Amino acid sequence: MLERSINGQLDSSAWIVLSSIIFIIVGGLAWCFYRAITAGQNETSEQLPDEV
C-alpha cells in the first residue's frame, strides 16, 4: 500500500486532471455563450402558428 504525506501540494497527475476539468468547463461555457450570441444575431422572422 502506498503511503503519501499530505502536505497541501498536488502531484503532476493531479495538476493534469485539474487543468483538464477546468479547460472543459471554461470551453463549454465559451461554446455556450458563442452559440447564444450567434443565435441572437440571426435575422429570422417570427414564426407564426399555422391557421386551420
N, CA, C and O atoms as CSV, one atom per row, in Angstrom:
chain,resi,resn,atom,element,x,y,z
A,1,MET,N,N,0.835,-1.178,0.000
A,1,MET,CA,C,0.000,0.000,0.000
A,1,MET,C,C,0.878,1.239,0.000
A,1,MET,O,O,1.851,1.323,0.749
A,2,LEU,N,N,0.527,2.203,-0.847
A,2,LEU,CA,C,1.319,3.422,-0.928
A,2,LEU,C,C,0.939,4.378,0.185
A,2,LEU,O,O,-0.240,4.611,0.452
A,3,GLU,N,N,1.932,4.914,0.813
A,3,GLU,CA,C,1.684,5.911,1.847
A,3,GLU,C,C,2.184,7.252,1.327
A,3,GLU,O,O,3.333,7.385,0.905
A,4,ARG,N,N,1.305,8.233,1.366
A,4,ARG,CA,C,1.685,9.570,0.911
A,4,ARG,C,C,1.459,10.545,2.040
A,4,ARG,O,O,0.479,10.447,2.779
A,5,SER,N,N,2.354,11.466,2.165
A,5,SER,CA,C,2.151,12.513,3.166
A,5,SER,C,C,1.320,13.623,2.532
A,5,SER,O,O,1.540,14.002,1.381
A,6,ILE,N,N,0.391,14.121,3.278
A,6,ILE,CA,C,-0.454,15.208,2.794
A,6,ILE,C,C,0.198,16.516,3.222
A,6,ILE,O,O,0.153,16.895,4.392
A,7,ASN,N,N,0.794,17.188,2.271
A,7,ASN,CA,C,1.484,18.427,2.585
A,7,ASN,C,C,0.870,19.619,1.863
A,7,ASN,O,O,1.493,20.677,1.773
A,8,GLY,N,N,-0.356,19.459,1.344
A,8,GLY,CA,C,-1.030,20.586,0.713
A,8,GLY,C,C,-0.600,20.858,-0.710
A,8,GLY,O,O,-0.887,21.932,-1.239
A,9,GLN,N,N,0.074,19.926,-1.341
A,9,GLN,CA,C,0.530,20.133,-2.711
A,9,GLN,C,C,0.027,19.005,-3.591
A,9,GLN,O,O,-0.156,17.877,-3.131
A,10,LEU,N,N,-0.197,19.319,-4.867
A,10,LEU,CA,C,-0.673,18.334,-5.825
A,10,LEU,C,C,0.503,17.778,-6.622
A,10,LEU,O,O,1.465,18.493,-6.902
A,11,ASP,N,N,0.420,16.510,-6.982
A,11,ASP,CA,C,1.447,15.958,-7.846
A,11,ASP,C,C,1.103,16.257,-9.302
A,11,ASP,O,O,0.068,16.863,-9.580
A,12,SER,N,N,1.936,15.848,-10.208
A,12,SER,CA,C,1.778,16.245,-11.615
A,12,SER,C,C,0.511,15.671,-12.239
A,12,SER,O,O,-0.150,16.356,-13.019
A,13,SER,N,N,0.160,14.433,-11.913
A,13,SER,CA,C,-1.052,13.863,-12.499
A,13,SER,C,C,-2.302,14.591,-11.996
A,13,SER,O,O,-3.268,14.742,-12.745
A,14,ALA,N,N,-2.297,15.040,-10.750
A,14,ALA,CA,C,-3.439,15.796,-10.228
A,14,ALA,C,C,-3.560,17.144,-10.932
A,14,ALA,O,O,-4.670,17.600,-11.205
A,15,TRP,N,N,-2.445,17.776,-11.223
A,15,TRP,CA,C,-2.487,19.051,-11.960
A,15,TRP,C,C,-3.031,18.851,-13.371
A,15,TRP,O,O,-3.767,19.695,-13.880
A,16,ILE,N,N,-2.671,17.739,-13.999
A,16,ILE,CA,C,-3.155,17.459,-15.357
A,16,ILE,C,C,-4.663,17.261,-15.341
A,16,ILE,O,O,-5.367,17.803,-16.193
A,17,VAL,N,N,-5.164,16.491,-14.382
A,17,VAL,CA,C,-6.601,16.256,-14.280
A,17,VAL,C,C,-7.334,17.553,-13.960
A,17,VAL,O,O,-8.359,17.856,-14.571
A,18,LEU,N,N,-6.818,18.312,-13.013
A,18,LEU,CA,C,-7.442,19.578,-12.628
A,18,LEU,C,C,-7.479,20.554,-13.794
A,18,LEU,O,O,-8.508,21.191,-14.023
A,19,SER,N,N,-6.393,20.686,-14.532
A,19,SER,CA,C,-6.371,21.611,-15.667
A,19,SER,C,C,-7.288,21.129,-16.786
A,19,SER,O,O,-7.891,21.945,-17.484
A,20,SER,N,N,-7.399,19.821,-16.964
A,20,SER,CA,C,-8.308,19.288,-17.986
A,20,SER,C,C,-9.758,19.604,-17.645
A,20,SER,O,O,-10.523,20.019,-18.516
A,21,ILE,N,N,-10.138,19.415,-16.400
A,21,ILE,CA,C,-11.507,19.699,-15.978
A,21,ILE,C,C,-11.813,21.189,-16.116
A,21,ILE,O,O,-12.887,21.559,-16.591
A,22,ILE,N,N,-10.888,22.034,-15.709
A,22,ILE,CA,C,-11.097,23.483,-15.837
A,22,ILE,C,C,-11.217,23.874,-17.298
A,22,ILE,O,O,-12.054,24.707,-17.647
A,23,PHE,N,N,-10.388,23.280,-18.167
A,23,PHE,CA,C,-10.458,23.572,-19.598
A,23,PHE,C,C,-11.804,23.150,-20.179
A,23,PHE,O,O,-12.382,23.869,-20.994
A,24,ILE,N,N,-12.304,21.991,-19.765
A,24,ILE,CA,C,-13.600,21.518,-20.266
A,24,ILE,C,C,-14.718,22.460,-19.820
A,24,ILE,O,O,-15.598,22.795,-20.613
A,25,ILE,N,N,-14.689,22.889,-18.560
A,25,ILE,CA,C,-15.738,23.780,-18.056
A,25,ILE,C,C,-15.680,25.134,-18.746
A,25,ILE,O,O,-16.708,25.638,-19.197
A,26,VAL,N,N,-14.505,25.727,-18.836
A,26,VAL,CA,C,-14.369,27.040,-19.470
A,26,VAL,C,C,-14.685,26.948,-20.960
A,26,VAL,O,O,-15.353,27.827,-21.505
A,27,GLY,N,N,-14.215,25.902,-21.617
A,27,GLY,CA,C,-14.507,25.716,-23.037
A,27,GLY,C,C,-15.989,25.507,-23.292
A,27,GLY,O,O,-16.529,26.028,-24.268
A,28,GLY,N,N,-16.648,24.758,-22.434
A,28,GLY,CA,C,-18.085,24.539,-22.575
A,28,GLY,C,C,-18.882,25.822,-22.387
A,28,GLY,O,O,-19.827,26.086,-23.131
A,29,LEU,N,N,-18.505,26.613,-21.402
A,29,LEU,CA,C,-19.189,27.893,-21.195
A,29,LEU,C,C,-18.955,28.846,-22.367
A,29,LEU,O,O,-19.874,29.543,-22.796
A,30,ALA,N,N,-17.735,28.876,-22.878
A,30,ALA,CA,C,-17.438,29.740,-24.021
A,30,ALA,C,C,-18.242,29.301,-25.241
A,30,ALA,O,O,-18.775,30.145,-25.962
A,31,TRP,N,N,-18.337,27.995,-25.481
A,31,TRP,CA,C,-19.117,27.481,-26.607
A,31,TRP,C,C,-20.592,27.837,-26.440
A,31,TRP,O,O,-21.260,28.211,-27.403
A,32,CYS,N,N,-21.093,27.718,-25.214
A,32,CYS,CA,C,-22.497,28.019,-24.941
A,32,CYS,C,C,-22.789,29.499,-25.200
A,32,CYS,O,O,-23.791,29.827,-25.836
A,33,PHE,N,N,-21.932,30.384,-24.719
A,33,PHE,CA,C,-22.131,31.809,-24.954
A,33,PHE,C,C,-22.005,32.152,-26.437
A,33,PHE,O,O,-22.737,33.003,-26.943
A,34,TYR,N,N,-21.076,31.489,-27.136
A,34,TYR,CA,C,-20.925,31.718,-28.570
A,34,TYR,C,C,-22.194,31.328,-29.311
A,34,TYR,O,O,-22.663,32.062,-30.180
A,35,ARG,N,N,-22.751,30.164,-28.965
A,35,ARG,CA,C,-23.994,29.721,-29.611
A,35,ARG,C,C,-25.149,30.680,-29.312
A,35,ARG,O,O,-25.970,30.953,-30.188
A,36,ALA,N,N,-25.214,31.187,-28.086
A,36,ALA,CA,C,-26.287,32.112,-27.715
A,36,ALA,C,C,-26.152,33.437,-28.464
A,36,ALA,O,O,-27.152,34.009,-28.897
A,37,ILE,N,N,-24.934,33.922,-28.616
A,37,ILE,CA,C,-24.723,35.191,-29.319
A,37,ILE,C,C,-25.024,35.042,-30.804
A,37,ILE,O,O,-25.665,35.913,-31.392
A,38,THR,N,N,-24.573,33.952,-31.420
A,38,THR,CA,C,-24.833,33.768,-32.845
A,38,THR,C,C,-26.306,33.502,-33.112
A,38,THR,O,O,-26.817,33.886,-34.164
A,39,ALA,N,N,-27.000,32.853,-32.181
A,39,ALA,CA,C,-28.432,32.613,-32.362
A,39,ALA,C,C,-29.204,33.925,-32.251
A,39,ALA,O,O,-30.220,34.101,-32.924
A,40,GLY,N,N,-28.740,34.833,-31.422
A,40,GLY,CA,C,-29.409,36.118,-31.256
A,40,GLY,C,C,-29.193,37.053,-32.427
A,40,GLY,O,O,-29.942,38.017,-32.586
A,41,GLN,N,N,-28.189,36.799,-33.250
A,41,GLN,CA,C,-27.876,37.668,-34.379
A,41,GLN,C,C,-28.592,37.267,-35.660
A,41,GLN,O,O,-28.562,38.013,-36.640
A,42,ASN,N,N,-29.228,36.117,-35.672
A,42,ASN,CA,C,-29.916,35.670,-36.885
A,42,ASN,C,C,-31.108,36.571,-37.168
A,42,ASN,O,O,-31.876,36.903,-36.266
A,43,GLU,N,N,-31.254,36.955,-38.406
A,43,GLU,CA,C,-32.342,37.830,-38.833
A,43,GLU,C,C,-33.487,36.980,-39.384
A,43,GLU,O,O,-33.748,36.997,-40.587
A,44,THR,N,N,-34.150,36.261,-38.536
A,44,THR,CA,C,-35.273,35.443,-38.973
A,44,THR,C,C,-36.567,36.106,-38.547
A,44,THR,O,O,-36.628,36.801,-37.533
A,45,SER,N,N,-37.589,35.881,-39.332
A,45,SER,CA,C,-38.882,36.440,-38.975
A,45,SER,C,C,-39.534,35.599,-37.885
A,45,SER,O,O,-39.172,34.441,-37.675
A,46,GLU,N,N,-40.483,36.189,-37.210
A,46,GLU,CA,C,-41.166,35.483,-36.140
A,46,GLU,C,C,-41.997,34.347,-36.710
A,46,GLU,O,O,-42.694,34.514,-37.710
A,47,GLN,N,N,-41.917,33.211,-36.077
A,47,GLN,CA,C,-42.673,32.058,-36.555
A,47,GLN,C,C,-44.092,32.138,-36.004
A,47,GLN,O,O,-44.306,32.142,-34.791
A,48,LEU,N,N,-45.047,32.201,-36.913
A,48,LEU,CA,C,-46.434,32.301,-36.519
A,48,LEU,C,C,-47.113,30.936,-36.589
A,48,LEU,O,O,-46.737,30.109,-37.418
A,49,PRO,N,N,-48.089,30.688,-35.751
A,49,PRO,CA,C,-48.785,29.398,-35.809
A,49,PRO,C,C,-49.593,29.278,-37.097
A,49,PRO,O,O,-50.101,30.268,-37.623
A,50,ASP,N,N,-49.699,28.069,-37.586
A,50,ASP,CA,C,-50.479,27.830,-38.802
A,50,ASP,C,C,-51.979,27.993,-38.508
A,50,ASP,O,O,-52.473,27.578,-37.459
A,51,GLU,N,N,-52.672,28.600,-39.452
A,51,GLU,CA,C,-54.127,28.746,-39.281
A,51,GLU,C,C,-54.804,27.509,-39.846
A,51,GLU,O,O,-54.434,27.005,-40.907
A,52,VAL,N,N,-55.794,27.035,-39.121
A,52,VAL,CA,C,-56.515,25.827,-39.554
A,52,VAL,C,C,-57.844,26.208,-40.141
A,52,VAL,O,O,-58.604,25.337,-40.565
